[in-house]
Amino acid sequence: MGKKYKVSSSRNDRASNVQTVHPLFGSTNGWDPMEALDGRRDQSYVKNVRPRTEGQKRLMEAIDTHNLVLAIGPAGTGKTYLAISAAVAAFEKGKVDRIILARPAVEAGERIGFLPGDLQDKMAPYLRPLYDALNDRIGIKRLKNLLDTGEIEIAPIGYMRGRTLNNAFVVIDEAQNCTYSQIKMIVSRLGWNATMVITGDPDQSDLLDGISGLGDMAKKLDTVEGIAVEYLRDTDIVRHPLVAKMLSVI
């Protein structure tokens, strides 16, 4: 059984001076992902994460040694989970002061219309996978506390413009649903003592053909020293074995 982690008094003092910046917590009019997680078993400790495939091993090593990493690969390869796990580990060790998670609000091939409520109500369903991964890594109670203090921020891509992200671990999820200009804006947010991991699968973009900028950006950044672009394959899929078989033929 893993050891429980306690927040140091210095971190508590720092957290008390941090302004709450996450825009998507505290939904009162609609479905709240935090309330949906309340019924699940609380993870009171951080488990060790080990790679299950060679591709995952390369990705974890790249995150440890680079400030900007692009994780490109099919569904089920653990891209998002490994990135969030690395973010939590860096935060626990005091390497960064905050974790920032963002993803585009793009519907997966169907029109669900206008969602009721304010911005946080509308965005909550799109961000549920991030809440799930965080809950598995640090537990629901501590997640709520860190969201309240602003040490963990979950936001849509649009909230990144104009910001400089210092002393932070940034995860951009589902980047295949970002345009080239959006990804260009995102990577230019990287500040001092910061790590950014961008995940996505160019073959599963919900945008119109030719609009997604992830593939082009990965090709260009792959030649830049200090940036890692890791490609995961069907052999790195860790979901049901049928997922890998299906993705190879559909």
Backbone as CSV, one residue per row, in Angstrom:
resi,resn,N_x,N_y,N_z,CA_x,CA_y,CA_z,C_x,C_y,C_z
1,MET,0.847,-1.203,0.000,0.000,0.000,0.000,0.873,1.241,0.000
2,GLY,0.542,2.198,-0.792,1.348,3.408,-0.902,1.256,4.262,0.328
3,LYS,2.177,5.188,0.431,2.199,6.086,1.574,1.298,7.276,1.330
4,LYS,0.670,7.746,2.388,-0.152,8.930,2.257,0.742,10.162,2.193
5,TYR,0.357,11.096,1.383,1.120,12.320,1.229,0.463,13.426,2.040
6,LYS,1.262,14.182,2.750,0.761,15.324,3.504,1.290,16.614,2.892
7,VAL,0.472,17.612,2.841,0.877,18.895,2.286,1.682,19.631,3.332
8,SER,2.862,20.103,2.985,3.711,20.790,3.944,3.109,22.119,4.335
9,SER,3.550,22.626,5.505,3.017,23.889,5.985,3.379,25.030,5.064
10,SER,4.579,24.939,4.434,4.967,25.994,3.505,4.047,26.030,2.307
11,ARG,3.628,24.841,1.822,2.699,24.801,0.698,1.343,25.341,1.118
12,ASN,0.908,25.031,2.347,-0.362,25.568,2.834,-0.321,27.088,2.897
13,ASP,0.817,27.628,3.359,0.938,29.084,3.428,0.882,29.694,2.047
14,ARG,1.560,29.026,1.097,1.562,29.558,-0.261,0.179,29.460,-0.879
15,ALA,-0.508,28.333,-0.607,-1.829,28.125,-1.194,-2.820,29.156,-0.704
16,SER,-2.651,29.632,0.555,-3.597,30.600,1.093,-3.506,31.932,0.387
17,ASN,-2.357,32.171,-0.294,-2.170,33.433,-1.000,-2.462,33.320,-2.484
18,VAL,-2.852,32.129,-2.928,-3.135,31.913,-4.353,-4.589,32.232,-4.638
19,GLN,-4.822,33.060,-5.624,-6.185,33.392,-6.011,-6.795,32.240,-6.797
20,THR,-8.025,31.925,-6.515,-8.706,30.853,-7.227,-8.923,31.270,-8.673
21,VAL,-8.332,30.507,-9.595,-8.399,30.907,-10.996,-9.168,29.918,-11.850
22,HIS,-9.463,28.731,-11.317,-10.162,27.769,-12.168,-11.600,28.220,-12.369
23,PRO,-12.072,28.251,-13.606,-13.394,28.789,-13.903,-14.494,27.747,-13.892
24,LEU,-14.146,26.477,-13.671,-15.115,25.431,-13.931,-15.450,24.617,-12.690
25,PHE,-15.285,25.185,-11.520,-15.582,24.462,-10.288,-16.755,25.105,-9.568
26,GLY,-17.591,24.290,-8.988,-18.676,24.834,-8.184,-19.958,24.993,-8.954
27,SER,-20.238,24.093,-9.878,-21.470,24.180,-10.646,-22.679,24.023,-9.738
28,THR,-23.685,24.872,-9.902,-24.875,24.801,-9.070,-26.135,24.546,-9.875
29,ASN,-26.084,24.795,-11.166,-27.295,24.694,-11.977,-27.378,23.409,-12.791
30,GLY,-26.265,22.708,-12.938,-26.269,21.533,-13.793,-25.391,20.439,-13.246
31,TRP,-24.992,19.533,-14.149,-24.170,18.404,-13.756,-22.780,18.874,-13.365
32,ASP,-22.306,18.430,-12.217,-20.990,18.809,-11.723,-20.114,17.569,-11.664
33,PRO,-18.987,17.540,-12.387,-18.144,16.341,-12.382,-17.601,16.019,-11.007
34,MET,-17.422,17.016,-10.166,-16.924,16.757,-8.820,-17.956,16.009,-7.994
35,GLU,-19.231,16.388,-8.135,-20.278,15.680,-7.421,-20.430,14.260,-7.963
36,ALA,-20.215,14.094,-9.265,-20.339,12.772,-9.867,-19.255,11.826,-9.358
37,LEU,-18.117,12.373,-8.950,-17.024,11.545,-8.458,-17.175,11.184,-6.990
38,ASP,-18.083,11.860,-6.272,-18.185,11.670,-4.836,-18.495,10.235,-4.449
39,GLY,-19.243,9.512,-5.264,-19.626,8.163,-4.913,-18.547,7.130,-5.155
40,ARG,-17.432,7.524,-5.747,-16.369,6.588,-6.060,-15.388,6.455,-4.903
41,ARG,-14.643,5.360,-4.892,-13.656,5.146,-3.841,-12.586,6.214,-3.914
42,ASP,-12.295,6.813,-2.781,-11.312,7.883,-2.750,-9.904,7.300,-2.694
43,GLN,-9.044,7.742,-3.603,-7.658,7.321,-3.594,-6.890,8.254,-2.666
44,SER,-6.483,7.765,-1.519,-5.850,8.626,-0.526,-4.340,8.668,-0.653
45,TYR,-3.794,8.045,-1.675,-2.358,8.065,-1.861,-2.060,8.039,-3.352
46,VAL,-0.833,8.429,-3.691,-0.414,8.427,-5.086,0.296,7.114,-5.380
47,LYS,-0.235,6.348,-6.304,0.362,5.075,-6.666,1.513,5.293,-7.643
48,ASN,2.454,4.369,-7.622,3.533,4.413,-8.593,2.999,4.009,-9.966
49,VAL,3.390,4.757,-10.960,2.966,4.471,-12.329,4.156,3.926,-13.099
50,ARG,3.972,2.772,-13.676,5.038,2.148,-14.454,4.559,1.937,-15.886
51,PRO,5.464,2.077,-16.848,5.073,1.867,-18.249,4.747,0.409,-18.506
52,ARG,3.759,0.187,-19.346,3.353,-1.175,-19.688,3.827,-1.569,-21.087
53,THR,4.309,-0.587,-21.847,4.817,-0.869,-23.186,6.083,-0.055,-23.414
54,GLU,6.804,-0.386,-24.463,8.021,0.360,-24.791,7.694,1.803,-25.163
55,GLY,6.571,1.989,-25.872,6.183,3.349,-26.242,5.877,4.198,-25.021
56,GLN,5.184,3.630,-24.048,4.899,4.360,-22.817,6.186,4.676,-22.063
57,LYS,7.140,3.756,-22.086,8.422,3.997,-21.424,9.146,5.184,-22.054
58,ARG,9.163,5.235,-23.393,9.807,6.356,-24.076,9.106,7.670,-23.751
59,LEU,7.769,7.632,-23.684,7.020,8.845,-23.384,7.331,9.339,-21.981
60,MET,7.356,8.455,-21.005,7.651,8.855,-19.636,9.060,9.420,-19.506
61,GLU,10.014,8.825,-20.205,11.385,9.335,-20.181,11.465,10.700,-20.846
62,ALA,10.716,10.893,-21.926,10.721,12.187,-22.619,10.156,13.286,-21.724
63,ILE,9.079,12.974,-20.988,8.483,13.964,-20.089,9.456,14.351,-18.984
64,ASP,10.252,13.393,-18.527,11.215,13.663,-17.456,12.383,14.520,-17.915
65,THR,12.667,14.520,-19.208,13.887,15.172,-19.691,13.635,16.354,-20.625
66,HIS,12.390,16.668,-20.932,12.091,17.773,-21.847,11.038,18.694,-21.242
67,ASN,11.093,19.941,-21.639,10.106,20.919,-21.168,8.863,20.966,-22.047
68,LEU,8.975,20.480,-23.282,7.824,20.426,-24.177,7.800,19.063,-24.858
69,VAL,6.684,18.348,-24.681,6.550,17.004,-25.238,5.224,16.913,-25.976
70,LEU,5.248,16.348,-27.173,4.029,16.035,-27.907,3.869,14.525,-27.923
71,ALA,2.772,14.047,-27.369,2.482,12.620,-27.328,1.419,12.323,-28.364
72,ILE,1.808,11.667,-29.444,0.921,11.400,-30.567,0.654,9.901,-30.638
73,GLY,-0.614,9.522,-30.665,-0.897,8.099,-30.755,-2.378,7.806,-30.691
74,PRO,-2.761,6.562,-30.986,-4.173,6.180,-31.023,-4.797,6.137,-29.638
75,ALA,-6.105,5.992,-29.624,-6.839,5.915,-28.365,-6.396,4.697,-27.568
76,GLY,-6.363,4.861,-26.241,-6.057,3.740,-25.371,-4.595,3.503,-25.094
77,THR,-3.730,4.408,-25.537,-2.296,4.236,-25.292,-1.829,4.896,-24.003
78,GLY,-2.741,5.515,-23.270,-2.387,6.088,-21.975,-1.747,7.460,-22.034
79,LYS,-1.912,8.162,-23.127,-1.268,9.466,-23.281,-1.689,10.445,-22.182
80,THR,-2.993,10.607,-22.025,-3.503,11.571,-21.047,-3.174,11.130,-19.627
81,TYR,-3.354,9.861,-19.343,-3.131,9.371,-17.984,-1.671,9.524,-17.572
82,LEU,-0.750,9.197,-18.457,0.666,9.321,-18.145,1.069,10.787,-17.973
83,ALA,0.489,11.661,-18.796,0.806,13.085,-18.677,0.317,13.646,-17.346
84,ILE,-0.904,13.302,-16.954,-1.442,13.791,-15.686,-0.696,13.173,-14.510
85,SER,-0.318,11.910,-14.631,0.463,11.276,-13.568,1.802,11.984,-13.378
86,ALA,2.445,12.346,-14.485,3.710,13.072,-14.397,3.501,14.454,-13.781
87,ALA,2.372,15.091,-14.103,2.073,16.402,-13.540,1.891,16.307,-12.028
88,VAL,1.149,15.302,-11.572,0.924,15.122,-10.136,2.240,14.818,-9.430
89,ALA,3.085,13.974,-10.035,4.367,13.630,-9.427,5.256,14.859,-9.284
90,ALA,5.296,15.701,-10.318,6.099,16.925,-10.253,5.574,17.876,-9.181
91,PHE,4.261,17.957,-9.068,3.651,18.818,-8.057,3.940,18.296,-6.645
92,GLU,3.840,16.996,-6.443,4.088,16.403,-5.133,5.535,16.618,-4.692
93,LYS,6.453,16.594,-5.642,7.866,16.760,-5.323,8.265,18.229,-5.190
94,GLY,7.327,19.143,-5.426,7.620,20.562,-5.308,8.359,21.149,-6.490
95,LYS,8.386,20.413,-7.617,9.079,20.924,-8.796,8.289,22.040,-9.471
96,VAL,6.971,22.024,-9.337,6.109,23.064,-9.886,5.133,23.501,-8.813
97,ASP,4.588,24.701,-8.981,3.649,25.240,-8.001,2.201,24.935,-8.340
98,ARG,1.928,24.573,-9.593,0.537,24.357,-9.990,0.462,23.436,-11.197
99,ILE,-0.722,22.886,-11.400,-1.015,22.035,-12.541,-2.128,22.697,-13.344
100,ILE,-1.916,22.821,-14.642,-2.912,23.431,-15.517,-3.284,22.417,-16.600
101,LEU,-4.559,22.098,-16.678,-5.055,21.146,-17.663,-6.066,21.832,-18.564
102,ALA,-5.950,21.609,-19.865,-6.869,22.252,-20.808,-7.158,21.314,-21.963
103,ARG,-8.349,21.473,-22.512,-8.711,20.717,-23.714,-9.785,21.483,-24.457
104,PRO,-9.868,21.309,-25.785,-10.879,22.033,-26.567,-12.273,21.471,-26.320
105,ALA,-13.264,22.340,-26.370,-14.667,21.929,-26.207,-15.258,21.674,-27.582
106,VAL,-14.998,20.487,-28.110,-15.465,20.106,-29.446,-16.280,18.838,-29.323
107,GLU,-17.475,18.839,-29.916,-18.347,17.678,-29.854,-17.820,16.558,-30.739
108,ALA,-17.987,15.323,-30.273,-17.456,14.154,-30.980,-18.444,13.660,-32.034
109,GLY,-18.610,14.440,-33.086,-19.384,13.995,-34.224,-20.883,14.125,-34.103
110,GLU,-21.389,14.737,-33.043,-22.832,14.920,-32.930,-23.121,16.282,-32.334
111,ARG,-24.277,16.822,-32.705,-24.692,18.116,-32.210,-25.573,17.928,-30.980
112,ILE,-25.102,18.391,-29.833,-25.902,18.247,-28.621,-26.599,19.552,-28.245
113,GLY,-26.448,20.558,-29.084,-27.158,21.806,-28.850,-26.526,22.636,-27.749
114,PHE,-27.240,23.669,-27.349,-26.751,24.565,-26.316,-27.018,23.947,-24.945
115,LEU,-25.964,23.827,-24.151,-26.108,23.266,-22.816,-26.589,24.341,-21.851
116,PRO,-27.407,23.972,-20.857,-27.917,24.958,-19.909,-26.839,25.398,-18.923
117,GLY,-27.090,26.510,-18.241,-26.201,26.973,-17.191,-25.159,27.956,-17.677
118,ASP,-24.242,28.288,-16.746,-23.179,29.237,-17.074,-22.009,28.497,-17.712
119,LEU,-20.858,29.175,-17.833,-19.712,28.590,-18.526,-19.255,27.293,-17.871
120,GLN,-19.182,27.278,-16.539,-18.692,26.083,-15.881,-19.643,24.903,-16.069
121,ASP,-20.944,25.177,-16.148,-21.905,24.112,-16.419,-21.729,23.563,-17.840
122,LYS,-21.526,24.461,-18.797,-21.403,24.055,-20.192,-20.119,23.258,-20.449
123,MET,-19.037,23.615,-19.747,-17.745,22.997,-20.012,-17.535,21.696,-19.257
124,ALA,-18.250,21.493,-18.161,-17.984,20.350,-17.287,-17.996,19.003,-18.004
125,PRO,-18.987,18.696,-18.876,-18.976,17.380,-19.540,-17.741,17.137,-20.406
126,TYR,-17.222,18.196,-21.051,-16.061,18.040,-21.911,-14.803,17.729,-21.097
127,LEU,-14.765,18.180,-19.844,-13.571,18.048,-19.025,-13.620,16.848,-18.092
128,ARG,-14.670,16.060,-18.156,-14.823,14.922,-17.256,-13.632,13.971,-17.292
129,PRO,-13.048,13.628,-18.455,-11.907,12.706,-18.442,-10.738,13.213,-17.605
130,LEU,-10.547,14.528,-17.551,-9.459,15.079,-16.752,-9.744,14.931,-15.265
131,TYR,-11.004,15.168,-14.890,-11.386,14.959,-13.491,-11.189,13.498,-13.095
132,ASP,-11.551,12.578,-13.981,-11.419,11.155,-13.685,-9.960,10.790,-13.409
133,ALA,-9.051,11.253,-14.269,-7.638,10.922,-14.103,-7.072,11.534,-12.823
134,LEU,-7.451,12.777,-12.541,-6.971,13.420,-11.321,-7.498,12.722,-10.078
135,ASN,-8.759,12.321,-10.109,-9.332,11.625,-8.963,-8.587,10.318,-8.700
136,ASP,-8.188,9.638,-9.757,-7.476,8.382,-9.604,-6.075,8.588,-9.048
137,ARG,-5.509,9.761,-9.292,-4.139,10.015,-8.855,-4.053,10.589,-7.445
138,ILE,-4.975,11.495,-7.072,-4.831,12.175,-5.785,-6.056,12.083,-4.895
139,GLY,-7.169,11.550,-5.378,-8.354,11.411,-4.548,-9.258,12.626,-4.620
140,ILE,-10.542,12.394,-4.406,-11.542,13.434,-4.609,-11.412,14.564,-3.593
141,LYS,-11.126,14.238,-2.327,-11.065,15.279,-1.304,-9.920,16.251,-1.554
142,ARG,-8.754,15.703,-1.838,-7.611,16.586,-2.089,-7.770,17.322,-3.410
143,LEU,-8.392,16.683,-4.395,-8.637,17.350,-5.665,-9.505,18.581,-5.464
144,LYS,-10.556,18.451,-4.690,-11.418,19.598,-4.417,-10.641,20.722,-3.750
145,ASN,-9.791,20.370,-2.796,-9.017,21.386,-2.086,-8.062,22.113,-3.018
146,LEU,-7.372,21.363,-3.876,-6.413,21.974,-4.793,-7.093,22.808,-5.868
147,LEU,-8.290,22.426,-6.264,-9.062,23.251,-7.192,-9.476,24.557,-6.520
148,ASP,-9.854,24.481,-5.249,-10.267,25.674,-4.516,-9.117,26.665,-4.354
149,THR,-7.913,26.154,-4.099,-6.767,27.040,-3.901,-6.178,27.536,-5.218
150,GLY,-6.589,26.938,-6.330,-6.048,27.336,-7.627,-4.762,26.634,-7.976
151,GLU,-4.311,25.694,-7.150,-3.086,24.960,-7.458,-3.307,23.947,-8.575
152,ILE,-4.543,23.557,-8.802,-4.923,22.812,-10.001,-5.990,23.615,-10.715
153,GLU,-5.758,23.860,-11.985,-6.705,24.619,-12.803,-7.091,23.792,-14.019
154,ILE,-8.374,23.676,-14.264,-8.881,22.969,-15.437,-9.698,23.964,-16.247
155,ALA,-9.312,24.172,-17.508,-9.913,25.261,-18.266,-9.988,24.913,-19.745
156,PRO,-10.855,25.588,-20.490,-10.885,25.416,-21.951,-9.669,26.075,-22.597
157,ILE,-9.397,25.704,-23.819,-8.224,26.216,-24.529,-8.227,27.740,-24.599
158,GLY,-9.414,28.336,-24.785,-9.499,29.784,-24.925,-8.953,30.559,-23.754
159,TYR,-8.900,29.932,-22.572,-8.393,30.621,-21.386,-6.874,30.710,-21.362
160,MET,-6.193,30.116,-22.334,-4.739,30.158,-22.371,-4.194,31.425,-23.028
161,ARG,-4.990,32.069,-23.860,-4.483,33.221,-24.606,-4.074,34.350,-23.670
162,GLY,-2.926,34.940,-23.964,-2.442,36.084,-23.206,-1.733,35.744,-21.916
163,ARG,-1.594,34.468,-21.607,-0.993,34.077,-20.345,0.450,33.623,-20.539
164,THR,1.249,33.739,-19.466,2.575,33.151,-19.415,2.568,32.157,-18.276
165,LEU,2.807,30.898,-18.586,2.646,29.824,-17.613,4.001,29.476,-17.002
166,ASN,4.311,30.137,-15.889,5.550,29.875,-15.164,5.310,28.893,-14.017
167,ASN,6.354,28.155,-13.644,6.308,27.255,-12.485,5.068,26.357,-12.525
168,ALA,4.805,25.787,-13.687,3.589,25.004,-13.859,3.854,23.771,-14.706
169,PHE,3.019,22.766,-14.493,3.001,21.598,-15.368,1.697,21.676,-16.142
170,VAL,1.803,21.806,-17.460,0.645,22.058,-18.310,0.382,20.827,-19.179
171,VAL,-0.860,20.367,-19.176,-1.265,19.256,-20.039,-2.370,19.744,-20.962
172,ILE,-2.142,19.656,-22.259,-3.143,19.997,-23.262,-3.646,18.697,-23.860
173,ASP,-4.893,18.360,-23.594,-5.454,17.073,-23.999,-6.310,17.226,-25.256
174,GLU,-6.439,16.142,-26.015,-7.259,16.121,-27.233,-6.855,17.231,-28.206
175,ALA,-5.564,17.413,-28.368,-5.066,18.511,-29.203,-5.369,18.316,-30.680
176,GLN,-5.813,17.133,-31.085,-6.200,16.940,-32.486,-7.412,17.783,-32.850
177,ASN,-8.119,18.284,-31.839,-9.273,19.149,-32.085,-8.909,20.628,-31.979
178,CYS,-7.620,20.919,-32.058,-7.141,22.310,-32.093,-6.667,22.641,-33.503
179,THR,-6.882,23.862,-33.919,-6.347,24.315,-35.187,-4.852,24.599,-35.030
180,TYR,-4.188,24.803,-36.139,-2.755,25.098,-36.092,-2.496,26.383,-35.305
181,SER,-3.320,27.398,-35.530,-3.124,28.664,-34.821,-3.354,28.509,-33.327
182,GLN,-4.284,27.642,-32.934,-4.515,27.406,-31.513,-3.311,26.731,-30.870
183,ILE,-2.764,25.713,-31.518,-1.594,25.033,-30.954,-0.397,25.967,-30.926
184,LYS,-0.263,26.810,-31.941,0.821,27.792,-31.955,0.681,28.736,-30.760
185,MET,-0.538,29.167,-30.482,-0.782,30.017,-29.321,-0.442,29.288,-28.026
186,ILE,-0.806,27.998,-27.941,-0.602,27.229,-26.719,0.880,27.047,-26.411
187,VAL,1.669,26.621,-27.401,3.084,26.346,-27.130,3.841,27.617,-26.783
188,SER,3.349,28.762,-27.245,4.028,30.019,-26.928,3.685,30.521,-25.531
189,ARG,2.835,29.805,-24.799,2.514,30.168,-23.409,3.570,29.656,-22.433
190,LEU,4.449,28.752,-22.877,5.409,28.097,-21.990,6.326,29.119,-21.331
191,GLY,6.360,29.066,-19.986,7.183,30.007,-19.229,8.360,29.320,-18.567
192,TRP,8.988,30.036,-17.607,10.142,29.507,-16.903,9.718,28.414,-15.934
193,ASN,10.599,27.426,-15.764,10.366,26.313,-14.854,8.999,25.678,-15.113
194,ALA,8.714,25.437,-16.375,7.423,24.869,-16.759,7.635,23.688,-17.700
195,THR,6.733,22.748,-17.612,6.708,21.601,-18.519,5.336,21.545,-19.169
196,MET,5.310,21.304,-20.468,4.050,21.205,-21.195,4.016,19.895,-21.968
197,VAL,2.919,19.164,-21.812,2.706,17.931,-22.566,1.422,18.094,-23.380
198,ILE,1.531,17.904,-24.682,0.389,18.013,-25.590,0.070,16.623,-26.108
199,THR,-1.165,16.173,-25.907,-1.545,14.822,-26.318,-2.627,14.872,-27.390
200,GLY,-2.647,13.870,-28.234,-3.699,13.823,-29.250,-3.471,12.732,-30.270
201,ASP,-4.495,12.474,-31.050,-4.463,11.482,-32.128,-4.981,12.145,-33.401
202,PRO,-4.102,12.506,-34.331,-4.531,13.186,-35.557,-5.570,12.403,-36.355
203,ASP,-5.649,11.097,-36.175,-6.611,10.287,-36.918,-8.012,10.329,-36.312
204,GLN,-8.173,10.972,-35.154,-9.481,11.027,-34.513,-9.931,12.465,-34.277
205,SER,-9.619,13.333,-35.184,-10.038,14.722,-35.054,-11.534,14.858,-35.347
206,ASP,-12.202,15.679,-34.555,-13.623,15.956,-34.763,-13.828,17.230,-35.578
207,LEU,-12.732,17.815,-36.064,-12.813,18.987,-36.925,-12.955,18.557,-38.380
208,LEU,-13.281,19.488,-39.230,-13.348,19.187,-40.657,-11.967,18.836,-41.179
209,ASP,-11.932,18.065,-42.254,-10.659,17.631,-42.824,-9.762,18.827,-43.132
210,GLY,-8.508,18.711,-42.726,-7.531,19.745,-43.036,-7.465,20.876,-42.036
211,ILE,-8.322,20.871,-41.020,-8.339,21.981,-40.055,-7.451,21.686,-38.848
212,SER,-7.380,20.435,-38.430,-6.557,20.088,-37.280,-5.096,20.429,-37.552
213,GLY,-4.449,21.042,-36.565,-3.059,21.455,-36.752,-2.057,20.590,-36.026
214,LEU,-2.519,19.532,-35.338,-1.613,18.736,-34.516,-0.544,18.029,-35.342
215,GLY,-0.945,17.398,-36.433,0.015,16.666,-37.248,1.101,17.563,-37.814
216,ASP,0.705,18.702,-38.379,1.690,19.633,-38.946,2.609,20.195,-37.875
217,MET,2.043,20.525,-36.710,2.861,21.072,-35.639,3.861,20.039,-35.134
218,ALA,3.441,18.780,-35.040,4.350,17.732,-34.580,5.527,17.565,-35.533
219,LYS,5.266,17.614,-36.844,6.342,17.479,-37.819,7.343,18.621,-37.710
220,LYS,6.857,19.842,-37.500,7.755,20.997,-37.423,8.559,21.000,-36.126
221,LEU,7.915,20.682,-35.022,8.608,20.733,-33.728,9.540,19.547,-33.528
222,ASP,9.345,18.490,-34.303,10.189,17.304,-34.162,11.641,17.609,-34.494
223,THR,11.881,18.683,-35.248,13.238,19.052,-35.644,13.882,20.043,-34.691
224,VAL,13.147,20.482,-33.673,13.654,21.496,-32.754,14.330,20.819,-31.565
225,GLU,15.558,21.201,-31.310,16.297,20.627,-30.190,15.652,21.035,-28.872
226,GLY,15.532,20.084,-27.967,14.924,20.352,-26.671,13.451,20.024,-26.604
227,ILE,12.844,19.693,-27.752,11.431,19.303,-27.808,11.345,17.834,-28.217
228,ALA,10.512,17.087,-27.523,10.345,15.661,-27.825,8.978,15.422,-28.445
229,VAL,8.960,14.703,-29.544,7.714,14.266,-30.176,7.726,12.746,-30.156
230,GLU,6.847,12.167,-29.346,6.798,10.717,-29.188,5.550,10.166,-29.871
231,TYR,5.764,9.170,-30.733,4.661,8.540,-31.447,4.389,7.166,-30.838
232,LEU,3.192,6.985,-30.319,2.776,5.684,-29.810,2.024,4.931,-30.900
233,ARG,2.082,3.601,-30.850,1.518,2.762,-31.902,0.388,1.898,-31.359
234,ASP,-0.205,1.107,-32.253,-1.263,0.190,-31.837,-0.762,-0.801,-30.787
235,THR,0.523,-1.125,-30.844,1.085,-2.076,-29.879,1.172,-1.482,-28.475
236,ASP,0.968,-0.164,-28.348,1.017,0.494,-27.041,-0.356,0.625,-26.404
237,ILE,-1.388,0.173,-27.081,-2.746,0.274,-26.543,-2.884,-0.663,-25.346
238,VAL,-3.383,-0.117,-24.238,-3.503,-0.897,-23.009,-4.959,-1.105,-22.609
239,ARG,-5.889,-0.780,-23.479,-7.289,-1.089,-23.241,-7.553,-2.540,-23.669
240,HIS,-8.812,-2.882,-23.849,-9.169,-4.232,-24.275,-8.433,-4.557,-25.576
241,PRO,-7.916,-5.766,-25.711,-7.178,-6.142,-26.932,-7.946,-5.896,-28.217
242,LEU,-9.271,-5.915,-28.151,-10.062,-5.670,-29.360,-9.910,-4.241,-29.873
243,VAL,-9.560,-3.312,-28.980,-9.385,-1.918,-29.413,-8.273,-1.824,-30.441
244,ALA,-7.152,-2.443,-30.162,-6.018,-2.421,-31.102,-6.385,-3.098,-32.414
245,LYS,-7.123,-4.213,-32.338,-7.511,-4.911,-33.557,-8.474,-4.079,-34.395
246,MET,-9.407,-3.410,-33.723,-10.386,-2.598,-34.454,-9.728,-1.398,-35.115
247,LEU,-8.840,-0.712,-34.374,-8.225,0.492,-34.928,-7.336,0.198,-36.121
248,SER,-6.894,-1.035,-36.244,-6.039,-1.383,-37.377,-6.827,-1.612,-38.662
249,VAL,-8.153,-1.735,-38.560,-8.961,-2.026,-39.746,-10.046,-0.988,-40.024
250,ILE,-10.321,-0.112,-39.069,-11.393,0.873,-39.288,-10.819,2.261,-39.515
